């Protein structure tokens, strides 16, 4: 079988998946929204096509792709890849869709796993669940294997608490009982690439690290690594009025994500099992 991976959405996670797949011998192509970014990615060695959700992707761009990953967030009009590229998607034996743990809704800091029924409480999470079901229906009709990866907060180089501390934007907001799960972008990419070649039926996977904690705890550790004072915590009641609607919405739900299935079914070994290993590695990595 041809090992050609096509990625809808070469953003932060999509590009990490592309680079890992290329390193493991895959031919990789994908999309982005602008011609400028497409030119930049092509210069970096990734075949890139413009797909902004307003016009179909050409069959020539899709080529003989055997595997497809979609990282694009849906909107009010649904998933753009499903809406405009379904005839092409039906040709691929394996499909991967990157979703969000937001589809579980609020669990008051309790644990959830892949057997937990979805109960989304936010409009964007409702859209994600609708997209998941659209991909499931399309894959079933096409006879393709579909893996859905539900992701928590994503961090990595250039997008972590270290960057927030350096920029002076990190805050320790004290909302008792508020817990977040997170995943390093490298572990997300490794899990997706592992699933692409593992002999299993299509499934649903939570991709998260081993240690859900408050954001304040992560910020404090980032400050310690950088040798700067840890900012005082701000009570939720004091912080909330000044926050954007989007920021407040992140604090409206609390849950801990179990990751046992990716280890048991796919044999995933997390490179960064907690934020401590992840942030330490980011700090030690050579700066571009």
N, C-alpha and C positions, 0 to 999 in steps of 0.2 A: 504494500500500500504506500502511496505517496505520503510523505511526511510534510505536508504543507499546512501551516497554521495561519488562519485569518482572524485578526482581532478587530472587532468593531469598538473603537475608542482607545487610541494610543495615548491615554492620559497617564496619571501617576502609576496606577496599578497595571494598566495595559502595557505600558512600556517596560515595566519590570518583568512581566511575563514574556514579552517579546525577546528581551535580551537573554533571559535564561533559556528559552526554547532555542534560540540561535546557538547559544553556547553548547547545547546538547544535540546539535546537528539538524535542527529543523529548518526548513525554508519558512520564512515569516513575512507576512504582509499585513497591512491593517489600514485603519482610517483615522483621520482627524478632521476637525471642522474648518480649518483655514488653509489656504494655499501656502501661506508663509510658513506655518508649522510643518506642513507636508514637505516643503522644500528642505527644511532643517533636518527632519527625520530621514529623508532620502540621503542627505549628505552624511548622515551617521550610519548609513548602510541598511536601513529598513525600507522596504518597498511600501510606500504610503500613498493613499488615495484620499481625496477630499470627499467626505460624506457628512452633510450637515442636517440631514433629516428632511430636506425639502425635495430631493430628487432621488430616484433609484440608483443603486450601485450597479455598475456595468458588469456583465458576465466576464468580460476580459479581465477586469480588476480582481474579481473573486477567484478566477482561474480554477484549477483542479484541487481546491482546498479540501483536505480530508478532515480537518478539525477547525472548529470555530469557537471563539470566546467573545462574549459581548460584555462590555463594561459600561455601556452607555445608560445613563439614568433615563427612565421614562418621564413623560410629561402628561399634561392633560389629554393629549391626543394619543397617548399610549407609547409603546416601545417603537422607536423609529426603525430599528433593524427588522422587527417583525412586520411593521407596516409596509416597508419599502423593499425588503430583500428576501421575503419568505421563499420565492421560487428558487433562489440560490441556496438558502439555508437547507432546504430539503435534500440537497445533493450530498451533504456532509454526513458521514456515519456517526461523528461525535460532536456534541454541542455542549458548551459550557456557558452558564449565565451567572454573572456576579450580582448578587442581591444584597440585602441588608438584614441584620438581626432586628432592625426596627419593626419587621413584620410580626414579631412576637408581642409587641406592645409592652406595657408596664407590668412588671412582676414584683414591685416593691423590694427590689434587691435580691429576689430569689433566683435560684438556678433554673435555666431552661436548656433543653436539648432539642434534637431534631424531631422528637416525638411530641413536643409541646405544640398544641394547636396555635396557629397564627391568630393574633388578635390586635391588628394594627390600630393605633389611635391617632396617627398623624396623616394628613393627606398624602405626603410623599411616600409614606410606608404603605398606604392603601394602593398607590400607583405601582409600587414595587411588587406587591402581592399579585396584583392583576397581571403584571408583566410575567411573573413566574408562571402563572397559570396559562398565559398565552404561549409561552415557550413549551410548557408541558404538553399542551394540546397539539401544537405543531409537530413536536418530536414524535408523539404517539402516532399521529397520522402519517408521518414520513418514515416511521420505523427506525428512527435514529436514537442513539443513546444520549441522554441529557443528564448532565451533572449541574446542580444549582449550588452555588457557594454563598452562604450568608455571612456577611462581613460586619464586624464592629467598627470602632474607630481605627483608622489606618494611620500609621506613622512610619517614619523612615528618614533617610538623609534629606535634609532640606525641609522637612515637615514633621517637626517633633517639638517636645517641650523645651529642648535645648534652644531651638530657634526662637521660641516665644520668649524665653528668659533673656536671650541676647538682644532681642528687639524691644524689651521692656514692656511686653504685652501680657506676660504670664500673670495669672491671678489665682489665688487659692480661695475658692468659694466654698464656704462651709454650709453644706446642706446635709444635715444628719441622715445617714442611711443611704446617701447617693453613691452608687457604684457604677463604674463603666468597665466594659471589656474592651480590649484593643488587640491589634495584630500588626506585627512588623510587615512591611510590604514584601520583603524577601521571603517570608514564610508563606504569605499568600501566593506568591508566584510559584514557589516550590510545590505547594499543595495542588495547584491547578495543573502544573506540568506532570506531576505524579499521577493525577487522575486521568490525564490524557492517554497514558500508556498502561494503566493498571487493568488487569482482567476482571472487571466487575460490571454489573448492570448499572445503568444510570441511577443516580441517587441524589440525596440532599445532604450537604455538609456544612456544619458551622466551622468557620476558620477563625480561631481566637487563640490567644496565649493562655498560659496556665494560671494567671494571677489577676483577676479583676480587682481593681482598687479605685479609690476616689482620684479625681484629677489633681486635687491638692497634694496627694502623696507623690504623684509623679512629678509635679512641679518642684516640690521640695527636694527630691532626689536630683533633678536636673540642676538645681542651684548648688547643691553640694558638689556635684561633679565639676561645675564651673568655678567653684570657690567664691561664690557671691552670696550675700545674705538671703535667707529664705523670707519671702514677703509674708507679712501677717495675713492670717485668714480673714476673709470678709463674710459676715453672716449673710445667708441667702436673702433674707428680707431686705437687707441694705443693698445688695448687689443687683437683685432682679430688676428694679425699676429702670436702671440705666442700661440694661442689656437689650440687644436686638431681639426681635421675635424669634429669629432662627436660633440664637444662642439660648434663649429661655426654653425653647422647645427641647433642646438636648437634655435639659435638667428636669423635664417633665416626666421622664421615664427612668427606671432603674432596674437593672437585671444583671445576672452573672451568666456567662455563656459557657456551656460545657463543650469541650473539644475532643472527647474520647473517641468519637467515630472516625475522625481523620487518622488517628493513630492506629485504631483497631482494623479498619477496613482498607486503608491506603498505605499503612506503614510509615506515616509521616513522623519524622523526628524534628521538632521545632529547633531551629537554629537560635532563636531568641525566645526562650520559654517564659520570660517575664520582661517587663519594661526595663528592669535593671541591666540585663545583658544587652538589650537593644540600644538603650541610650549610651551605655559605656562604649559599645562598638562604634556608634555614630561619632562620638567624640574623638575616638582614637583613629578613625579612618582619615587617610590623606585628603586634604581639601582640594577640590578641583581648581 
